[in-house]
Amino acid sequence: MKKSLIGKNLDEFSDLCIELGLENFRSKQLFNWMYRNEVNDLTELKNLPKSLIEDLKIGHCIHPLELINSTNSSSEKTNKFLFKTQSGALIESVLMNEKNRVTLCISTQVGCALDCKFCATAKMGFKENLSVGEILDQYLLARQKINKPITNIVFMGMGEPFLNYKNVIKAAKLLNDPNGINMGSKRITISTAGVISKIEEFTKSKEKFKLAISLNGTTNEQRTSIMPINIKNSLDELLNVARRYTETVNRWLTFEYVLLKEINDSVEDAKRLLSMLAGMKKCKLNIIPYNETDGEFRRPDKDQIENFVIALRPAKFPITVRWSKGTDIDAGCGQLATRNQV
Ligand code: SF4
């Protein structure tokens, strides 16, 4: 299997130059070709000597992914991309267009070990972590395909990003690198189901990317029934670590709450949410009425959603209701995967 150049940072390109016996200035050229000029073939690296290109061709390729298919949603402005990794696994990303904002939701693992009961990816189980290149290449190949700038990235596709922490942070740093892709850190969001040790690590290292936490429950019992991660990462501890995050980094934290019919959609749940998040510095709540698939879970009726939102009105924190985009192409949160798996 050839090593991909996408995914390497400048230090790694320097190491590669040493390995190939080249002057160090070549590392910057390679970095620029990958992340600024976005080439697809080694022969396009025009300012590099032919002998270097021949050496590179022996063990390296540019893209670690192959774009297999892309689908447009007819009802909403959504595109879904299916990629194949070098190991033959299939992964997906979803692009959502909203006025001037073009957001790509990217995957970080093949499958997922966390087994959230409402999630299609969970049914695959965990297969493997994606490499830095495989994470980043979803962005680069999608951008080429749609031919317009992608303004925001969310790490919220297949997999739990904080269980592939090192690669996810490195990919986010490469997206943010001012000498490369140069996407602002406020436009990059990492979404976790609540891996407490990694939220602590993220807080301590003062990473400047945005953080979102999938809450989805207002009692331990209820949350555990749909998110088994809650057994070892309880709601109280999660809220404590979230509070410490907002106080330490002084950045907005988003709580995601997928609304599931007769599971977590009662007015009592809304009232509990109010008291759980009261006093939390700089937090937002994002209510996401569930995007129905073939499984056992249902989206609450419109009246119930309305009652839930009305009960949240006294909140001192901002609340948004996000209707999942791309329901006709299975592109809602936690709903990527499996249908195309081989
Ligand atoms: S919702 Fe996210 S964390 Fe939970 S099983 Fe699905 S992919 Fe994993």
Boltz pocket constraint, residues with backbone or C-beta under 6 A from the ligand:
constraints:
  - pocket:
      binder: B
      contacts: [[A, 111], [A, 112], [A, 113], [A, 114], [A, 115], [A, 116], [A, 119], [A, 120], [A, 121], [A, 122], [A, 157], [A, 158], [A, 159], [A, 160], [A, 193], [A, 334]]
      max_distance: 6.0
